[in-house]
Amino acid sequence: MTPNIPADFPREPYPGAIPGAQPKFIARKMDGRFVVGLTDEELQERYDVCAELIQQLIPYCVNKQRDNPAWTTADILLRVADGVTSQGWGQTPPEIDWIVGRIADELGWPPLGIKARVR
């Protein structure tokens, strides 16, 4: 496990399968070796970006709650998920779910209860 990354952070953003009779996996050739999934450095970079987004989105959520008292915390979290998705910043659906969950935890809000991408 990478030391700075929480255990609940999504590890496999590029699952893949190739049809056929024999089992196959998707791999990349890096420095003469085949690599399946992310390297530790790639995973750390993805985590750092998501953690930074969380820090930027927490004040946004607090402001939205203050400015729109009729909105539930679930409304705000779903808007965050939709916004991150529509921006095209490269987060995977599991990463967006993780971001939304961490924001809820940080703010002491109830968890969304559904996967953000299932909407």
WONORBEL-V219670 format. One record per residue. N is the residue number from 0. RES is the residue in three letters. SS is DSSP state (hx for helix, st for strand, lp for the rest). PSI is psi in whole degrees, -180 to 180 (* if undefined). Layout:
n res ss psi
N RES SS PSI
N RES SS PSI
This chain:
n res ss psi
0 MET lp 143
1 THR lp 131
2 PRO lp -36
3 ASN lp 7
4 ILE lp 126
5 PRO lp 152
6 ALA lp -26
7 ASP lp 1
8 PHE lp 135
9 PRO lp 131
10 ARG lp -25
11 GLU lp 81
12 PRO lp -9
13 TYR lp 52
14 PRO lp 144
15 GLY lp 155
16 ALA lp 146
17 ILE lp 128
18 PRO lp 156
19 GLY lp 174
20 ALA lp -33
21 GLN lp 147
22 PRO lp 139
23 LYS lp 158
24 PHE lp 159
25 ILE lp 127
26 ALA lp 161
27 ARG st 149
28 LYS st 119
29 MET st 124
30 ASP lp 40
31 GLY lp 3
32 ARG st 150
33 PHE st 132
34 VAL st 128
35 VAL lp 126
36 GLY lp -162
37 LEU lp 148
38 THR lp 167
39 ASP hx -39
40 GLU hx -42
41 GLU hx -41
42 LEU hx -43
43 GLN hx -41
44 GLU hx -43
45 ARG hx -41
46 TYR hx -46
47 ASP hx -42
48 VAL hx -45
49 CYS hx -42
50 ALA hx -39
51 GLU hx -41
52 LEU hx -42
53 ILE hx -46
54 GLN hx -33
55 GLN hx -32
56 LEU hx -22
57 ILE hx -51
58 PRO hx -34
59 TYR hx -47
60 CYS hx -43
61 VAL hx -44
62 ASN hx -42
63 LYS hx -38
64 GLN hx -41
65 ARG hx -44
66 ASP hx -19
67 ASN lp 72
68 PRO lp -20
69 ALA lp -18
70 TRP lp 136
71 THR lp 166
72 THR hx -34
73 ALA hx -40
74 ASP hx -45
75 ILE hx -46
76 LEU hx -39
77 LEU hx -37
78 ARG hx -39
79 VAL hx -47
80 ALA hx -45
81 ASP hx -41
82 GLY hx -46
83 VAL hx -40
84 THR hx -47
85 SER hx -22
86 GLN hx -24
87 GLY lp 36
88 TRP lp -6
89 GLY lp 5
90 GLN lp 142
91 THR lp 161
92 PRO hx -43
93 PRO hx -34
94 GLU hx -39
95 ILE hx -43
96 ASP hx -42
97 TRP hx -44
98 ILE hx -49
99 VAL hx -42
100 GLY hx -40
101 ARG hx -38
102 ILE hx -46
103 ALA hx -44
104 ASP hx -48
105 GLU hx -36
106 LEU hx -4
107 GLY lp 24
108 TRP lp 156
109 PRO lp 148
110 PRO lp 156
111 LEU lp -36
112 GLY lp -13
113 ILE lp 163
114 LYS lp 131
115 ALA hx -36
116 ARG hx -9
117 VAL hx -12
118 ARG lp *
